[in-house]
Structures are given as structure tokens and as C-alpha cells.
Amino acid sequence: MFGSIAICSGRSSEALTGRICELLGVEPEPAEFIEFSNGNLMVNFTGGTVREKDVFVIQSGERSIFQDRSEAFGTVSGDILELLQMMYAIKDSAGRITAVTPYFPYARSDKKDKPRIAITAKMMFDLIAAVRASRVLTMTLHCPQSQGFSDIPVDQLHAQGTFMKKILELGREKIGFLAPDSGSITDNDAMAVYVSRAIKDAGGAPDVVTGYVKKVRFDDSERPQVRSVEGIDNFENRTVIMCDDEILSGRSLVQSAQTARDRGAEEIFAFVTHGVLSGQAVKLIEESPITRLFITDTIEFNSEAAAAVNGGPVTKIETVTVAPVFAEAIKRIHSGQSLSSLFL
């Protein structure tokens, strides 16, 4: 058994860390980040000792364009180095170190589909292990199998429970679950099963169907071509639910929503764990058939900055927090309990 829980936060996840600490009833460890004129970074923990404590270092490996990128270390690469330095700084005193990466860095670089490229997700796991972390706690990897890249234990949390509560709050019974691509079929089908069961348990009469958008990518650009919808002929009088792991440019999700609207969908709600929302994604969402997009705070979303990019108020994007999921997982890891009941 290790000592008490200690929480350390990098600068890309300060808001989420604050919510997690509030739920755990602890204060984050004070840290000073000093950036030198030559571009070097020094991390200094200025508070009390973490000796023999169970330390959780929280830092997402991705930023939305609405977070501060003005400093040298306001970038993905800078945030990765910051995470590694924080863990390396306490490796000789902490009882155990867990790297908490709500969005795992380079999660999409999980395969070698071209010659002479790096499987960078594997490299990230190697670097985290190299600075003496004992385990990784993350949420919704782009490819769940990439957990096998790691030589230390990996706990992958999910946002489905948080999303399911929102779906049930909509009060709809005639629903079409539409996977935006073949990679998200399993998650959408699972959500359909659990939502149907919950509606029935509440005395309702669920009418739920599932399908997926068949799309083709011809290159590494963010412009996939939507070909067809498989499994559902029409969405007339149905509310469409789309679930995915992340949204980058938004084009794929918007194309899927337009396809659903063309087939008669009345309302379209999208639930996406990681809201990267790069480029003109917010503007694209605001102008799309999507009724509302729900994202989590694994990546911070700044409404005021988003409004500036959009050229007006952002009305279709809502953030739901996954802090309770991470706080509960941290408590269970600390006490040696199972995390299984946190999953659907």
C-alpha cells in the first residue's frame, strides 16, 4: 500500500485536474514551469514532499486551437516533454507514479501503413515507461489494441456512461444509432443496447435501430468521401445518435449528419469523447444539420475563443465533464479495487 494520493497537473489539463481534485478532496501539488530563453524547460515542484505517495500526473497529449498556444510549450510536443519531465522529477521519491493522459498523445499514430514511418503511439508508451511511470490511465484510445504497445499496465476509461445519461435525458424512444465510420460500429452498437435496456427498465417502449456510414479515405487528408449508409434505409421520425472517439476537422461527422438528414432524420445528436476541433471545425458544426455536439473535457474547450473563430456565439457544442470517471478510477487504483464497474 502506498501513501496518500498526490495529484500533479501539467498546463494542458489544468481545468480538468481542478475538477478531479475537487471530487477527491485534495489540492494539486504546486509546480513551477520555467522556460529559458534558449527554449529549454525546467519543472520544479515547489510544495511539500511526495515521498512514498501515490502520485497521479495529469496531462493530455492534445490541445484544441482554443487553448493557449502562444508559448513554446503550448504545443503537443511541448506538453509531452512537460509530462515526461514532471514524472522524471519525482521518480526517486514517489511511491508510485501513474501517467494520467485523458487524451493519449499521438493516439492516431498506431500503425505502420507506409514504409519508413514511426508508430508514434508505441514510442509514447516507451517514453512514459522510461521515466519510471508504473502505469497509464487514459480515456478512449483511437485503437484499443494499442494498449498492447505498453510494457506497463494501461487502464482505458470510457465516456459512454456519461454520454448515456445525456441520451436518456433527451427523452427519445425512436432512435437510430449511426456509426460515423466502420471503426465506431462496436461502440455505437453497444450504446444502442444499453440505451434500449435503460428505456425499457424505465417503462418506455424503445424503437432502436443501428447502422453505419461507409466512407473511403484516399489519402491522409481530412476529407473522406461518404459512400453510403449500411443497415438503415431511412431515418424518418427518428432521432439520430452518432458516437465517435474524436473530432478533428469535423468534416467526416458533418458529412455523416448530412447523409442522415437526407434520409429523413428529424434531430441529430453527436457524442464525441475528444473534441480537438481544429481549423474551422466549430464553424462547420454550427452550419451543419447537427442539432447538438457533446464533447468531454479531456481536451479543454474555450467557448469565448471558439466564438471568435466562429464569428459569433457557439450554440451547438456542449461540454460534459468526465472528471467523476477519472476521480473514481484514481480512488480505485489507489485502493487496489477493480475498475470494471466504471464501464458499460
N, C-alpha and C positions, 0 to 999 in steps of 0.2 A: 504494500500500500504506500502510495506517495503522499507527500504533504498536501497542503491546501491548493485549491485551484488558483492559478495566476493567468491573467489574460493580457496579452501584448497585441498591439494593433499597428499595422502599417498604415500609410497615408491613403491608400486606395479604398480602405474599408472602415474608415472611422465611424461613419454613421451606423452601419450595421453592428459594429463592435459595441457602440454605446447602447444599442437596444439589447444585445445579448448580455452585456454586463448588468444592465438594469434588471433583467429577468433572473440573473444568477445572484444578484445582491453583492456584486464585487465592483471594484474600481479598476480600470485598466492600468497596467504598470506605466509610470511616467517614462517617456522616451524622448530623446533629443536627436534630431536628424540634422547633421551639419554637412552642408555642401560646400566644398572648397572651390577656389577659382579655377583649378585645373580639371574640374569635373568629377573629382572623387567624392565619395560619400562616407561619412562615419556615423554609425548608430551608437548612441550612448544611453544606457538605462540609468536614469538619474534617481530612481526611487530606492526602496529598500531591497534586501536580498531576495533572490528567487531560489536560494539553495534548497535542494531536495523537493521543491514544489512541482506540481503537475502543471506544466506551462503549455498554454494554447496560444499560438502565434497566428493571428488572423490577417490575411492579406489576399484579396482577389487578384488573379492574374490577368485581368482585363479592365479597361476603363471605357465608359461611354464618352462621346465627344462633349458631354455636358459636365464632365468633371474637369478640374484644373489640370491642364497640360502645359502650363506656361513655364514651369521649372524643368530642369534637366531630368529629374526623377519623377515627373508627372507622366511617364510613359510606361507601356507594358514592360519593356526591358528594364527600366529603372525600378519598377515595382518588384520585379522578380529578384533583382540584386538586393533590394531593401529587405525582402522576405528572408533571403539566404543570410544576409548579414545579421539580422535580428536573431535568428536561430543560432548562428555560429558564435555570437557574442555571449550567449548564456549556456553553451553546450557543456562547459566544465562545472557548472554549479546546479543547473536544473536537475530535478529527479527524473523527469521525462519531458520530452518536447513533442507536441503534436502540431503539425502544419495544417492550419485550417484555411483552405483555399476555396471559398464559396464558388468562384469560377476558377477551374483549374487552368493554369497558364498553358497556352498552346494546345488546348484540348482537341482542336480540329486537326492538328498535325499528327495523326495517329496511324498512318500507313505509308508505305513506300510505293506509290503508284506511278513514279517516274524514276529513271536512273539518276544516281548522284544527288539525291535529296535526303535531308535528315528527318527521321521520325522524332520530331522535337518533343512530343509528349513523353516519350521514353526518356529523353535527356533530362526533362524537368524532374521526373521521379528520381533519376540517378543523382541529380544535384541536391535534391531535398534530403535524400539518404546520406549524401556525402557530408552534410553539415550536422549530422548526428540526430536528425529527427527520428523519432521512434515509430510514428505512424502519420497517415494523411487522412484528414476529414474534409470531404468535398461534397458538392451537390451536382447531380445530373451531368455526368461526363458525356461528351459528344458521342463517344463509343464506349459502352460499359466494359467491353473486353479489355480496354486499355488499362484497367486495374491490374491486369497480368503483367504489365511492364514493370511494376514496382517490386523491389526486394523487401519492402517493409509493408505492414498491413495498411490497407486502404478501406475506409468506410465511405460509401457513396450514399448520401441522403437524397431525398426526392421532394419535389414541391407538390406532388399530386394531392396529398391530403389537404393542403392549404387551398389548392385550386378547386377541389371537390366541394369544399364549403361554399365557395363563391358560386359555383354552378348550381348548387341546391338552393342558394338564396335567390337565384333568378326565378324560381318557381315554375319552370317549364317542364312539361312531361313529354311532349312530342319533339324529340331531339335527333339530329343527325350528327354523329361524331365523324368528322372528316380529317384524316391524317394528311397534312400538307405535303408529305412525301413518303416513300416506302419505308424510310428509316424510322418514322414515328408511328408506324402502324400498331406495333405492340403496345405502346403507351396509351394510344387513343382507344384501342380495344379494351384495355384494362380499365380505363376511366369509364367507358361505356357500361361495363359490367357492374362496377361499384356504384356508379350513379343510379343505374336501374334498380339495383338492390336497395339503395337508400330511399329512393322514391317509393318503392313498394312497401318497405318497412314503415314509412310514414303514412301509409294508407292510400297512396296515389296509384295511378294506372300508367306506368311508363310505356311509352311507344318509342323505342330507341333503335336506330339503325346505324351501321358503320360502313365506311368506305375510305378510299384514299385517292389522292391526286397522283397520277402518273406523270412524272416530269423527266426531262432529259437535260443533262449538262454536257455541253460540247467542249468546254474548256474550264479553266479555273476562275472565270469571271463570275460575278454575282448576278448573272442574267440567265436563269434557267428557262427552258421552254415548257409550258404546261401542255400536255398532250390530251389527257382525258381524265375522267373520274371513274374509278373502278368500284363497283359494289353498290352504288346508289344511282338510280336513273333520274330522280328528281327530288327536290327539297321543298316542294310546295307545302305551305302551312307548317313548316318545321323551323326550329331554331337550330342553327349550325354551331357546333363547338369544334374548334381546332386547337390541338395541343402540340407544342414543339419544345425542343431543348433550348434554342436560342434564336434571336432575330438580329441579323446584321444589317443588310441594306433594306430589308423589308419587302423586296420585290417578289420573292417566292410566296410569302404569306399573302400579299395583296393579290397576286395572280390567282392563288387558290380561292381567296374570298370572292373574287370576281366570277370565277367559274361557278361557285356555289350560288351566287346571286343570279347568274344567268339561268340556273336551273331552278329558280323559284324560291330561294331561301328568304325568309322574312327578316331574320336577325342573324348576325354573325358575330360570335364572341371568340376571341383568340386568347389562349393562355400559354405564355412562354416564360420559361424559367429565367433565362439570362437575356436581359434587354441591352444588348450592345448598341443598337440603333445608330449606326454610323451614317455619315453623309447626310442625305436628305430623307432618311427613313421616317422621321417624325412627320414631315410634310406629306410624304407618301401615304402614311397611315391616316392622317387627318382627311385626305382627299379620297380615301378608299371606301368600299362598301362595308368595311368592318365597323360594327356598332361600338365595340369597346375592346381594347387590348389590355390584358392584365399581365404585368411583368412583376418579378420579385426584386428585392433589394440586394441580391448577390452582386449586382453592379449598381452603383448609385445613379439615380436619375434626378436631375435638377430641373424642375418644372420651368423656372424662370429662364434658364439658359436654353431650354428646349423651345420655349415660346419665342425667343429671339431668333432662333434658327427657322422656326415655322413662320415667322412674320405675324404672329397672332397667338391667342390663347390655345393651349393644348387641351382638347376636350375629350379625346378618345383613349388616352393612355392613363392607366391607373396602376399604382404600385401597391403590392401586398407584401408584407414582411414575412420572411422565413426565419426571423430571429428566434421564435419559440422552438422551431425544429432544431436549430443549432444549439440553443441553450440546453435543451433536453438531452441532445446527443452528448454534449460536453459533460453534463452531470453523470450520464450513464457510463461513459468511457472512464471517468474519474473513479466511479464506484465499482467498475467491473461488471456492469449489467449489460444485458443484450440490447441491441438497437432494433431488433426485428419488428417490434410493435410500432415503430415510427413509420414503417412502410405500409402501403395499402395491402 
